[in-house]
Amino acid sequence: MDYKTHFPLDRFQKLETPFYYYDLELLTRTLDAVAQKANSYGYRIHYALKANANGRILKLMVDRNFGADCVSGYEIKRALESGFPSEGIVFAGVGKADWEIQLGLEADIASFNCESVQELRVINQIAREMGKKAPISLRINPHIDARTHHYITTGIEENKFGINPWEWEAVVETLGETENLEFKGLHFHIGSQITDKEVFKGLCARINEIVQWFTHRQLTPVIINAGGGLGIDYTDPDGPIPDFEAYFDIFRRHLDLRGGQELHFEPGRALVAQCGTLISKVLYIKDGVNTQFAILDAGMTELIRPALYQAYHSIQNLTSSLPPRKYDIVGPICESSDCFGKAVELPGTQRGDLIAIRTAGAYGETMSSGYNLREKVNTWYSDEI
Ligand SMILES: *Cc1c(COP(=O)(O)O)cnc(C)c1O
């Protein structure tokens, strides 16, 4: 794809920094690509709202008939307000509070993706009290190592996510006894930022075995949900969009679907990461012992991924053309982990320069916080400026 995000610098100079800048042209291209590929395979997309829940972005998802993958009652509310039909909303998460379960039942969402026997019993009871039948998918822990950062791995044994094999018998028994639950399918989500295709092949093989195990016990899933997790290339912000064709093709070749079974996906990052950039201004340049610090007006409060997961983001100086040197790029927050990158080579950088932290559209703005009593970061879209 020969498309490169354009930064309107004359406009940026006049805007208050820091802010998130979303390239809607790139987002549209990405969403059209995934929609077209998914439709051609007959797969269904539920966008994972937690990656980015801005109204403009959600509308583009709704326009393409994507469903919504929510992990809180607040996200269910946002999804409904944004126009996702309730039959396209699924609800995952290890700790669903009673009010969140009630909200989901009231709205008639498509599925509660359940993570424990106790949760099944609680949902059953709340559904009974409300005179409803709760659609249930079982979030299975398939014991697959996603080979990604350990903070974003969710499918290995000692993880809080998903139902472990030693609990499956009890789950089957519980579903046999609970009258207000309706079994719909099996759900898998093994982690995020997965770039090794072999991991998805291994997941397919495990899903095949697990589907068989449940089918033998009279629980035949209609929906198989392979979760999200498709990784992107943070080192090449202007590179091609994720290869959805290759991704779906792994599942087409390696997953056994029987007649009537639907395959669902829940991408988050792969859809929205590339279109977002955090734009910040340099406040100060400070000499360290062996390094120079470029101190920005954006910090971990606006983008916490580097501090939280040692995540890499490509950093660019948009306004300097001086000879390059190396900088530690840090924020203003009172934490030593408030650092976007160490020994980053940039053109000679000075107070007032505009800095772009690229590929920040996913888990950037949604994870922003008010630490140090900072205010919510601003947002601009490419068609507004
Ligand atoms: C976070 C999450 C996703 C999306 O993950 P990405 O890595 O952003 O694609 C999908 N499903 C569930 C259940 C999640 O928690």
The ligand as a MOL file (V3000), in Angstrom:
LIG
                    3D

  0  0  0     0  0            999 V3000
M  V30 BEGIN CTAB
M  V30 COUNTS 15 15 0 0 0
M  V30 BEGIN ATOM
M  V30 1 C -8.2820 -6.9110 24.1100 0
M  V30 2 C -9.1350 -7.9700 23.5320 0
M  V30 3 C -9.2180 -8.1270 22.1440 0
M  V30 4 C -8.4340 -7.2800 21.1580 0
M  V30 5 O -7.0860 -7.5610 21.1750 0
M  V30 6 P -6.0900 -6.8950 20.0810 0
M  V30 7 O -4.7700 -7.4390 20.4330 0
M  V30 8 O -6.1760 -5.4390 20.2620 0
M  V30 9 O -6.5580 -7.3280 18.7380 0
M  V30 10 C -10.0650 -9.1050 21.6590 0
M  V30 11 N -10.7820 -9.8950 22.4950 0
M  V30 12 C -10.7210 -9.7710 23.8330 0
M  V30 13 C -11.5350 -10.6620 24.6790 0
M  V30 14 C -9.8960 -8.8170 24.4000 0
M  V30 15 O -9.8330 -8.7080 25.7230 0
M  V30 END ATOM
M  V30 BEGIN BOND
M  V30 1 1 1 2
M  V30 2 1 2 3
M  V30 3 2 2 14
M  V30 4 1 3 4
M  V30 5 2 3 10
M  V30 6 1 4 5
M  V30 7 1 5 6
M  V30 8 2 6 7
M  V30 9 1 6 8
M  V30 10 1 6 9
M  V30 11 1 10 11
M  V30 12 2 11 12
M  V30 13 1 12 13
M  V30 14 1 12 14
M  V30 15 1 14 15
M  V30 END BOND
M  V30 END CTAB
M  END
